Amino acid sequence: MFRKLFITFIILSFSNSVFSINRIASAIDKQIYGNYITEGDLIIDSPTKIYGENREVIYYFMQKQWPLIREGATIWFDGDKLGYLSMIKFCNTADEQKPWHISSATFRNIPGTRVMTKQFVCQGLKNIEVNGESPSFPGLSKWPETRKFLTGSFGFHVIAKIFQGHNYGISVLDGGTIKLRGIESQHGFTAIRINGGNRDLTVESIEITNFYIHDTGDGEGMYLGATHAPPLAKIKNLKIYNGIITRTAAEALQLQHLIGGADIHHVTIRAADVRWRNEFRAGQDTGIQWSVDAGDNKLHHIILDGYGSVGLVPFGSNVMPIGGTSRVSNVLFSNGLDIGVYLHNSGKFGIEWQFDSLYFRRFSTERSYYQNTGRPERKYMISRRHGKDKYSFKNIVHDGTRPSVFEKNDSIEVRNVKQKELPAPSYVNSGFHESPSRIKQWYPHYAGFFPASRSGKVKIASDWEEGDIAIETEKEYAFYKCIATHFATEERPSQSKNFVKLTWDENGVRSDQPTWVSELKQSNFPPDDLRLEDNCYWNKLKLGFNPDLFNQVN
């Protein structure tokens, strides 16, 4: 009897130890987790290293460390057992183009668990998918009536340090594909960074959907490709749709060297360029950079509500100057600090640029936001043509908040321009009733790259108006409302009597609102429910993210 009990104890102990370590999935795992597990998958439920408060999962040599992982495997993460990680990294040596022994893999959260890390890095695969969708964490694909805050609704959630590196850093091999869905990114330098290295290759396709990007510290929401001199990656068949981007420090989207098949649509961008007073590099205060090398590419049904100096900059390139058509349509440019579209001098390599059904509203008129920087205020919405490509604009609607629509249009084809009152986008609960142009990171001075041709600090303290929203970034990321009339200060909001901290109660009500309940649990982050209200004018035009379109548009 004792012998049988001892053997049973040993088996149970062994089983417990086996299923609390990372392993190649077996038939037993299917019995434990469910039929969604396939033998040959990889199950990750333990950090590979713990030091202090840091927990990480890092595999530098996939071929040596996991030789039995199957081709096309799913790498499952048990978020509950792993806890908040400092790093997830999978590669096959430091060389981002060193291939694994398999070419394709999918990264997923065990259903019912949420994967949380400060950084997610994967390189060396040809085809990668990161899928954080599950019934418990549907992201934007479903919107439960009980949901008050968007954060925490995605199966993969990268919460970086405020000024860290790239949250999702992914590089694939030549001819590779990338799929990202069900992901949230918070803080960091850039939320999503794809193939930014010095390699001459083509990414065959990228699909990014069901995403929520917010509150980057320094840089972009998405930075795909590279801006340096060749060699570099070229991108085909880029699909970005049904997502939300808000409060990026620099551009919401920086999309480089597209060579055909791009289709970016139904994305809501609110309060891009919140670091415009101290941009990290010249020109990093635009809403969207759209760099097209060749082929036919589309950007449409976008809401760009709040941005820095320029809403959209279309770039050309001589990397693959073989022509094509770039079409931008059904885009709202709202609450910009300066102009809507800047026709860059790189537009000279044979792309035909077509702009249709663009809406321009509420450019800054109360005061010149750039008055202390040495940059002259521009009195138009669309710049003159600086390159030689063909540009055509039709069905342009504006609200008259600039003296003229075009700086100069004698070399641009223009049809059907009209002025009318255009309402602001109305959201279910963004968390802010202020214009998004009033939300900005706090810095003591106007600094760096003003005007764009000059660098260095501008020795003028940043100025504030009553009702402005300052983002504090020193010890915590928090929002402060200015309660004083016009003044300049070098005192941080968290230390100043001229600012009050904002929080949101668990019902999504802000602390300066009459229905706010102080006894309820508080959040430092706004609800970011950027669904358009049913009666919103822009909802009727089907612009921006729309949950009703989620399963209809692809």
C-alpha positions as CSV (number, residue, x, y, z in Angstrom):
1,M,0.0,0.0,0.0
2,F,2.8,2.4,1.0
3,R,4.6,1.6,-2.3
4,K,1.5,2.4,-4.4
5,L,1.0,5.7,-2.5
6,F,4.6,6.6,-3.0
7,I,4.5,5.9,-6.7
8,T,1.3,7.9,-7.1
9,F,2.9,10.8,-5.2
10,I,5.9,10.7,-7.5
11,I,3.7,10.7,-10.7
12,L,1.6,13.6,-9.4
13,S,4.7,15.6,-8.5
14,F,6.3,14.9,-11.8
15,S,3.1,15.9,-13.7
16,N,2.9,19.1,-11.8
17,S,6.5,20.0,-12.6
18,V,6.1,19.1,-16.3
19,F,3.0,21.3,-16.7
20,S,4.5,24.4,-15.1
21,I,7.5,24.6,-17.5
22,N,7.7,25.6,-21.1
23,R,7.3,22.6,-23.4
24,I,6.3,21.1,-26.8
25,A,2.6,20.3,-26.6
26,S,1.6,16.7,-26.4
27,A,-1.7,14.7,-26.3
28,I,-1.8,15.3,-22.5
29,D,-1.9,19.1,-23.1
30,K,-4.9,18.7,-25.4
31,Q,-6.7,16.9,-22.5
32,I,-5.7,19.7,-20.1
33,Y,-6.4,22.8,-22.2
34,G,-8.7,21.7,-25.0
35,N,-8.7,20.7,-28.6
36,Y,-7.4,24.0,-29.7
37,I,-3.9,22.8,-28.8
38,T,-2.1,20.8,-31.5
39,E,0.7,18.4,-30.8
40,G,4.0,20.1,-31.8
41,D,2.8,23.6,-30.6
42,L,4.8,25.3,-27.9
43,I,3.3,26.2,-24.5
44,I,4.9,29.0,-22.6
45,D,3.7,29.3,-19.0
46,S,7.0,30.1,-17.1
47,P,9.5,32.9,-17.4
48,T,12.9,31.8,-18.6
49,K,14.5,34.2,-16.2
50,I,13.5,36.1,-13.1
51,Y,15.7,38.8,-11.5
52,G,14.3,41.2,-9.0
53,E,10.9,42.3,-10.2
54,N,11.8,41.4,-13.8
55,R,10.3,38.3,-15.5
56,E,11.2,37.5,-19.1
57,V,10.7,35.0,-21.8
58,I,13.6,35.0,-24.2
59,Y,14.8,32.4,-26.7
60,Y,17.8,33.5,-28.7
61,F,18.4,30.2,-30.5
62,M,15.1,28.7,-31.5
63,Q,16.7,26.0,-33.7
64,K,18.7,24.7,-30.8
65,Q,16.3,25.3,-28.0
66,W,13.1,24.0,-29.7
67,P,14.1,21.6,-32.4
68,L,10.8,19.7,-32.2
69,I,8.4,22.6,-32.7
70,R,6.3,21.9,-35.7
71,E,6.1,23.9,-38.9
72,G,3.3,26.5,-38.6
73,A,3.1,25.9,-34.8
74,T,1.1,28.1,-32.4
75,I,3.1,29.4,-29.5
76,W,0.7,29.6,-26.6
77,F,1.2,32.0,-23.7
78,D,-0.5,31.5,-20.4
79,G,-0.8,35.0,-19.2
80,D,-2.1,34.1,-15.8
81,K,0.9,32.0,-14.9
82,L,3.5,34.3,-16.6
83,G,2.4,37.5,-15.0
84,Y,3.6,40.9,-16.2
85,L,6.8,40.3,-18.2
86,S,9.7,42.6,-18.9
87,M,10.4,41.1,-22.3
88,I,9.1,38.5,-24.8
89,K,11.7,37.7,-27.5
90,F,12.0,34.9,-30.0
91,C,14.8,34.9,-32.6
92,N,17.6,32.7,-33.9
93,T,20.7,34.8,-33.0
94,A,20.9,38.6,-32.9
95,D,20.8,38.8,-36.7
96,E,17.2,39.8,-37.5
97,Q,17.5,37.9,-40.8
98,K,18.8,34.7,-39.4
99,P,16.0,32.2,-40.2
100,W,14.6,29.7,-37.8
101,H,14.3,26.0,-38.7
102,I,10.6,26.6,-39.3
103,S,9.2,29.4,-41.5
104,S,5.9,30.2,-39.9
105,A,4.4,30.5,-36.4
106,T,1.4,32.1,-34.6
107,F,1.6,33.7,-31.2
108,R,-1.6,33.4,-29.1
109,N,-2.9,33.9,-25.6
110,I,-4.3,30.9,-23.8
111,P,-8.1,31.6,-23.9
112,G,-9.2,33.4,-20.8
113,T,-5.7,34.8,-20.1
114,R,-4.1,38.2,-21.1
115,V,-0.5,38.4,-22.0
116,M,1.2,41.5,-20.6
117,T,4.8,42.5,-21.3
118,K,7.0,45.6,-21.6
119,Q,8.2,44.5,-25.1
120,F,7.4,41.9,-27.7
121,V,10.1,41.1,-30.2
122,C,10.2,38.5,-32.9
123,Q,12.6,38.1,-35.8
124,G,13.8,35.4,-38.2
125,L,10.5,33.9,-39.3
126,K,9.1,34.3,-42.8
127,N,5.5,34.4,-41.7
128,I,4.3,35.5,-38.3
129,E,0.9,36.1,-36.8
130,V,0.1,37.6,-33.4
131,N,-3.5,37.0,-32.5
132,G,-4.9,38.2,-29.1
133,E,-8.5,37.7,-29.9
134,S,-10.5,35.4,-27.7
135,P,-14.0,35.4,-26.2
136,S,-12.7,36.9,-22.9
137,F,-10.6,39.5,-24.7
138,P,-12.4,40.4,-27.9
139,G,-10.8,43.8,-28.3
140,L,-12.7,45.9,-30.7
141,S,-14.5,43.0,-32.4
142,K,-17.2,43.1,-29.7
143,W,-18.2,45.8,-27.4
144,P,-19.9,44.5,-24.2
145,E,-22.5,46.8,-22.7
146,T,-20.6,46.7,-19.3
147,R,-17.4,47.9,-20.8
148,K,-16.5,51.4,-19.7
149,F,-12.8,51.5,-20.6
150,L,-11.1,50.1,-23.7
151,T,-7.8,49.3,-22.1
152,G,-7.4,45.7,-20.9
153,S,-9.7,44.3,-23.6
154,F,-7.0,42.7,-25.8
155,G,-5.3,39.4,-25.4
156,F,-1.8,40.9,-26.0
157,H,-1.1,44.1,-24.1
158,V,2.4,45.7,-24.2
159,I,2.8,48.3,-21.4
160,A,6.3,49.7,-21.9
161,K,8.1,52.2,-19.9
162,I,7.0,55.7,-21.0
163,F,10.2,56.3,-23.1
164,Q,11.2,52.8,-23.9
165,G,12.0,51.3,-27.3
166,H,9.6,49.6,-29.8
167,N,6.7,47.8,-28.2
168,Y,6.0,45.3,-30.9
169,G,9.3,44.9,-32.8
170,I,8.9,42.5,-35.7
171,S,11.1,41.6,-38.7
172,V,10.4,38.9,-41.2
173,L,12.4,37.4,-44.0
174,D,12.3,38.4,-47.7
175,G,8.8,37.5,-49.1
176,G,7.4,37.2,-45.6
177,T,4.0,38.0,-44.2
178,I,2.8,39.6,-40.9
179,K,-0.7,39.5,-39.3
180,L,-1.4,41.4,-36.1
181,R,-4.9,41.4,-34.4
182,G,-6.3,41.7,-30.9
183,I,-3.4,43.8,-29.6
184,E,-3.0,46.8,-27.4
185,S,0.1,49.0,-27.1
186,Q,0.7,51.6,-24.4
187,H,3.7,53.9,-24.0
188,G,7.2,53.2,-25.4
189,F,9.0,55.0,-28.2
190,T,6.9,53.5,-31.0
191,A,4.0,51.1,-30.7
192,I,4.6,48.9,-33.7
193,R,7.9,48.8,-35.6
194,I,8.2,46.5,-38.6
195,N,11.4,45.7,-40.7
196,G,13.3,48.8,-40.0
197,G,16.8,47.4,-40.7
198,N,19.3,47.8,-43.5
199,R,18.3,44.9,-45.7
200,D,17.0,44.9,-49.3
201,L,13.9,42.8,-49.1
202,T,10.2,42.8,-49.8
203,V,7.5,42.1,-47.2
204,E,4.8,40.4,-49.2
205,S,1.9,41.4,-47.0
206,I,1.0,43.0,-43.7
207,E,-2.4,42.9,-42.1
208,I,-3.1,44.9,-38.8
209,T,-6.6,45.0,-37.4
210,N,-8.5,45.1,-34.1
211,F,-5.8,47.2,-32.4
212,Y,-5.7,50.0,-29.8
213,I,-2.5,52.1,-29.7
214,H,-2.3,54.9,-27.2
215,D,0.0,57.2,-25.2
216,T,3.4,56.7,-26.8
217,G,6.2,58.6,-25.1
218,D,8.4,59.8,-27.9
219,G,7.4,58.5,-31.3
220,E,4.9,57.0,-33.7
221,G,1.9,54.7,-33.4
222,M,3.0,52.6,-36.3
223,Y,6.4,52.9,-38.1
224,L,6.6,50.4,-40.9
225,G,9.7,50.2,-43.1
226,A,12.5,52.8,-42.9
227,T,13.4,56.3,-43.9
228,H,17.1,55.8,-44.2
229,A,18.9,55.3,-47.5
230,P,18.8,51.9,-49.2
231,P,19.1,49.0,-48.6
232,L,15.7,48.9,-46.9
233,A,12.4,47.0,-46.9
234,K,9.7,47.5,-49.4
235,I,6.1,46.7,-48.4
236,K,3.4,45.1,-50.6
237,N,-0.3,44.5,-49.7
238,L,-0.4,46.5,-46.5
239,K,-3.9,46.3,-44.8
240,I,-4.6,48.4,-41.8
241,Y,-8.2,48.6,-40.8
242,N,-10.7,48.8,-37.9
243,G,-8.5,50.2,-35.2
244,I,-8.0,53.1,-32.8
245,I,-4.9,55.3,-32.3
246,T,-4.8,58.1,-29.7
247,R,-2.4,60.4,-28.1
248,T,0.8,59.4,-30.0
249,A,3.8,61.6,-29.3
250,A,4.6,61.8,-33.0
251,E,2.9,60.6,-36.1
252,A,0.0,58.2,-35.7
253,L,1.1,56.4,-38.9
254,Q,4.4,56.4,-40.7
255,L,4.2,54.0,-43.6
256,Q,7.3,53.8,-45.8
257,H,8.0,52.4,-49.3
258,L,4.7,51.0,-50.3
259,I,4.8,49.2,-53.6
260,G,1.2,48.3,-54.3
261,G,-1.8,46.7,-52.8
262,A,-2.0,49.0,-49.7
263,D,-5.5,49.5,-48.3
264,I,-5.7,51.6,-45.0
265,H,-9.2,52.3,-43.9
266,H,-11.7,52.8,-41.1
267,V,-9.2,53.9,-38.5
268,T,-9.9,56.6,-35.9
269,I,-6.9,58.8,-34.9
270,R,-7.4,61.2,-32.1
271,A,-4.8,63.7,-30.7
272,A,-1.7,62.7,-32.7
273,D,1.6,64.6,-32.1
274,V,1.0,65.4,-28.4
275,R,4.8,66.0,-28.2
276,W,4.8,68.7,-30.9
277,R,6.3,71.3,-28.6
278,N,9.4,69.1,-28.2
279,E,9.4,66.7,-31.2
280,F,12.3,64.2,-31.0
281,R,13.4,65.0,-34.6
282,A,12.5,67.5,-37.3
283,G,9.2,66.9,-39.0
284,Q,7.9,64.4,-36.4
285,D,4.7,66.4,-35.8
286,T,2.5,65.3,-38.6
287,G,-0.5,63.0,-38.5
288,I,0.2,60.5,-41.3
289,Q,3.3,60.1,-43.4
290,W,2.3,58.1,-46.6
291,S,5.4,57.1,-48.7
292,V,4.6,55.4,-52.0
293,D,7.2,54.0,-54.3
294,A,5.0,52.1,-56.9
295,G,1.8,50.4,-57.6
296,D,-1.8,51.2,-56.7
297,N,-2.4,52.1,-53.0
298,K,-5.4,53.4,-51.1
299,L,-6.1,55.3,-47.8
300,H,-9.7,56.0,-47.1
301,H,-12.5,56.4,-44.5
302,I,-10.1,57.8,-41.9
303,I,-10.8,60.2,-39.0
304,L,-7.8,62.4,-38.2
305,D,-9.0,64.4,-35.2
306,G,-6.2,66.5,-33.7
307,Y,-2.6,66.6,-35.0
308,G,0.4,68.9,-35.3
309,S,1.8,70.9,-38.2
310,V,0.4,68.7,-41.1
311,G,-2.3,66.1,-41.3
312,L,-1.0,64.1,-44.3
313,V,2.3,64.2,-46.1
314,P,2.4,62.1,-49.3
315,F,6.0,61.2,-50.2
316,G,7.4,59.7,-53.4
317,S,10.6,57.7,-53.7
318,N,13.1,56.6,-56.4
319,V,13.6,53.2,-54.8
320,M,11.2,51.6,-57.3
321,P,10.1,54.4,-59.6
322,I,7.7,52.4,-61.9
323,G,4.5,54.5,-61.4
324,G,1.1,53.7,-60.1
325,T,-1.9,55.5,-58.5
326,S,-2.1,56.6,-54.9
327,R,-5.7,57.4,-53.9
328,V,-6.7,59.2,-50.7
329,S,-10.5,59.5,-50.1
330,N,-13.1,60.1,-47.5
331,V,-10.7,61.5,-44.9
332,L,-11.6,64.0,-42.2
333,F,-8.9,66.5,-41.1
334,S,-10.1,68.1,-37.9
335,N,-8.5,70.2,-35.2
336,G,-5.1,70.5,-36.8
337,L,-2.6,73.0,-35.5
338,D,-1.6,74.1,-39.0
339,I,-2.6,72.7,-42.4
340,G,-4.2,69.6,-43.9
341,V,-2.1,68.2,-46.7
342,Y,1.5,69.1,-47.7
343,L,2.5,68.1,-51.3
344,H,6.2,67.2,-50.7
345,N,8.9,67.8,-53.2
346,S,9.7,64.0,-53.3
347,G,6.5,63.6,-55.4
348,K,8.4,63.5,-58.7
349,F,8.9,59.8,-59.5
350,G,5.8,59.0,-61.5
351,I,3.0,58.3,-59.0
352,E,-0.4,59.8,-59.8
353,W,-2.0,61.2,-56.6
354,Q,-5.8,61.3,-56.5
355,F,-7.6,63.0,-53.6
356,D,-11.4,62.7,-53.4
357,S,-13.9,63.6,-50.7
358,L,-11.6,65.3,-48.2
359,Y,-13.1,67.3,-45.3
360,F,-11.2,70.1,-43.5
361,R,-12.6,71.6,-40.3
362,R,-11.6,73.7,-37.3
363,F,-8.0,74.6,-38.0
364,S,-6.4,76.6,-35.2
365,T,-7.7,80.2,-35.3
366,E,-7.7,81.3,-31.7
367,R,-4.0,81.7,-31.5
368,S,-1.0,80.6,-33.5
369,Y,0.3,77.5,-31.9
370,Y,3.7,77.9,-33.6
371,Q,4.0,81.6,-32.8
372,N,7.0,81.1,-30.4
373,T,8.9,78.8,-32.6
374,G,10.0,80.9,-35.6
375,R,7.8,79.0,-38.0
376,P,5.4,81.2,-40.0
377,E,1.8,80.4,-39.8
378,R,0.3,79.1,-43.0
379,K,-2.9,80.6,-44.3
380,Y,-4.2,77.6,-46.3
381,M,-5.3,74.0,-46.0
382,I,-3.4,72.3,-48.9
383,S,0.0,73.4,-50.0
384,R,1.2,74.1,-53.5
385,R,2.7,71.3,-55.5
386,H,6.4,71.0,-54.7
387,G,7.2,68.0,-56.9
388,K,6.4,67.1,-60.5
389,D,3.9,64.3,-60.1
390,K,0.3,64.7,-61.2
391,Y,-2.1,65.7,-58.4
392,S,-5.9,66.0,-58.6
393,F,-8.4,67.1,-56.0
394,K,-12.2,66.8,-56.2
395,N,-15.1,67.0,-53.8
396,I,-13.2,69.1,-51.2
397,V,-15.3,70.4,-48.3
398,H,-14.1,72.9,-45.8
399,D,-15.5,75.1,-43.0
400,G,-13.6,78.3,-44.0
401,T,-11.3,78.4,-41.0
402,R,-8.3,79.2,-43.3
403,P,-8.3,82.2,-45.7
404,S,-7.8,79.8,-48.6
405,V,-8.1,76.1,-49.4
406,F,-5.0,75.9,-51.6
407,E,-1.8,77.8,-51.2
408,K,-1.5,77.8,-55.0
409,N,-3.4,75.5,-57.4
410,D,-2.2,76.5,-60.9
411,S,-0.5,73.1,-61.4
412,I,-3.1,71.0,-59.6
413,E,-6.3,69.6,-61.1
414,V,-9.2,70.9,-58.9
415,R,-12.9,70.2,-59.1
416,N,-15.9,70.8,-56.8
417,V,-14.7,72.7,-53.8
418,K,-17.3,74.0,-51.4
419,Q,-17.6,75.6,-48.0
420,K,-20.1,74.4,-45.3
421,E,-20.3,74.1,-41.5
422,L,-18.8,70.7,-40.5
423,P,-19.5,69.3,-37.0
424,A,-16.9,67.9,-34.7
425,P,-16.8,64.1,-34.4
426,S,-18.9,63.1,-31.4
427,Y,-17.7,60.0,-29.5
428,V,-19.5,57.8,-27.0
429,N,-16.9,58.7,-24.3
430,S,-13.4,59.8,-25.3
431,G,-12.9,61.1,-21.7
432,F,-12.2,64.6,-23.0
433,H,-14.7,67.3,-23.9
434,E,-11.8,69.6,-25.0
435,S,-10.6,69.8,-28.5
436,P,-7.8,67.2,-29.1
437,S,-5.5,70.0,-30.2
438,R,-5.4,71.1,-26.5
439,I,-4.0,67.8,-25.3
440,K,-0.2,67.9,-25.2
441,Q,2.8,66.6,-23.3
442,W,4.3,69.0,-20.8
443,Y,7.7,70.4,-21.5
444,P,9.3,73.5,-19.9
445,H,10.3,75.1,-23.2
446,Y,9.5,75.1,-26.9
447,A,12.5,73.0,-27.8
448,G,14.3,71.3,-30.7
449,F,13.7,71.6,-34.4
450,F,11.7,74.9,-34.6
451,P,11.6,75.8,-37.3
452,A,12.3,72.5,-39.0
453,S,15.6,73.5,-40.5
454,R,17.1,74.5,-37.1
455,S,17.8,72.4,-34.0
456,G,18.3,73.3,-30.4
457,K,16.3,74.8,-27.6
458,V,14.0,77.8,-28.1
459,K,14.5,79.8,-24.9
460,I,10.8,80.5,-24.4
461,A,8.7,78.8,-21.7
462,S,5.8,76.8,-22.9
463,D,2.5,78.7,-22.6
464,W,-0.8,77.4,-21.3
465,E,-4.5,78.5,-21.4
466,E,-7.3,77.7,-19.0
467,G,-8.7,74.3,-20.1
468,D,-5.6,73.0,-21.8
469,I,-4.7,69.4,-20.9
470,A,-1.1,68.7,-20.0
471,I,0.3,65.1,-20.0
472,E,2.8,64.6,-17.2
473,T,5.5,62.1,-18.0
474,E,8.2,62.4,-15.3
475,K,7.3,59.8,-12.6
476,E,3.9,58.7,-13.8
477,Y,1.8,59.2,-17.0
478,A,-1.1,61.3,-15.9
479,F,-3.4,64.1,-17.2
480,Y,-3.6,67.5,-15.7
481,K,-6.1,70.3,-16.5
482,C,-4.9,73.9,-16.6
483,I,-7.1,76.1,-14.3
484,A,-5.4,79.4,-14.8
485,T,-5.7,82.0,-17.6
486,H,-2.9,82.6,-20.1
487,F,0.5,82.0,-18.5
488,A,4.0,80.6,-19.2
489,T,5.7,78.3,-16.7
490,E,8.7,76.0,-16.2
491,E,6.9,74.3,-13.3
492,R,5.7,70.8,-13.9
493,P,1.9,70.2,-13.7
494,S,2.3,67.8,-10.8
495,Q,4.0,70.5,-8.8
496,S,1.9,73.5,-9.9
497,K,-1.2,75.1,-8.3
498,N,-2.2,76.1,-11.8
499,F,-3.1,72.5,-12.8
500,V,-5.3,69.8,-11.3
501,K,-4.9,66.1,-11.8
502,L,-7.7,64.3,-13.7
503,T,-8.9,60.8,-13.0
504,W,-11.9,58.8,-14.2
505,D,-14.1,56.8,-12.0
506,E,-15.0,53.2,-12.9
507,N,-18.1,54.5,-14.7
508,G,-15.8,56.5,-17.0
509,V,-16.8,59.9,-15.5
510,R,-14.0,62.5,-15.2
511,S,-13.1,64.0,-11.9
512,D,-14.0,67.5,-12.9
513,Q,-17.6,66.5,-13.9
514,P,-20.6,66.8,-11.5
515,T,-21.5,63.1,-11.7
516,W,-18.0,61.9,-10.8
517,V,-18.0,59.7,-7.7
518,S,-14.7,60.0,-5.7
519,E,-15.4,56.8,-3.7
520,L,-15.3,54.6,-6.8
521,K,-12.1,53.1,-8.1
522,Q,-10.2,55.6,-10.2
523,S,-8.2,55.3,-13.4
524,N,-5.4,57.6,-14.6
525,F,-6.4,56.8,-18.2
526,P,-9.5,57.9,-20.0
527,P,-12.2,55.5,-21.3
528,D,-11.2,56.0,-25.0
529,D,-14.6,54.8,-26.2
530,L,-14.1,56.3,-29.6
531,R,-17.1,54.8,-31.2
532,L,-19.0,57.5,-33.0
533,E,-22.4,58.3,-31.6
534,D,-25.3,57.0,-33.7
535,N,-26.5,60.5,-34.8
536,C,-22.9,61.7,-35.6
537,Y,-22.6,63.2,-39.1
538,W,-19.3,61.3,-39.6
539,N,-20.9,58.0,-38.6
540,K,-23.4,58.4,-41.4
541,L,-20.5,58.8,-43.8
542,K,-18.9,55.6,-42.3
543,L,-15.6,57.3,-41.4
544,G,-13.3,56.0,-38.8
545,F,-13.5,52.9,-36.6
546,N,-17.0,51.5,-36.6
547,P,-17.9,48.2,-34.7
548,D,-20.8,47.6,-37.1
549,L,-18.3,47.3,-40.0
550,F,-15.9,45.0,-38.2
551,N,-17.1,41.8,-39.7
552,Q,-18.1,43.3,-43.0
553,V,-14.9,45.1,-44.1
554,N,-11.7,43.2,-44.8
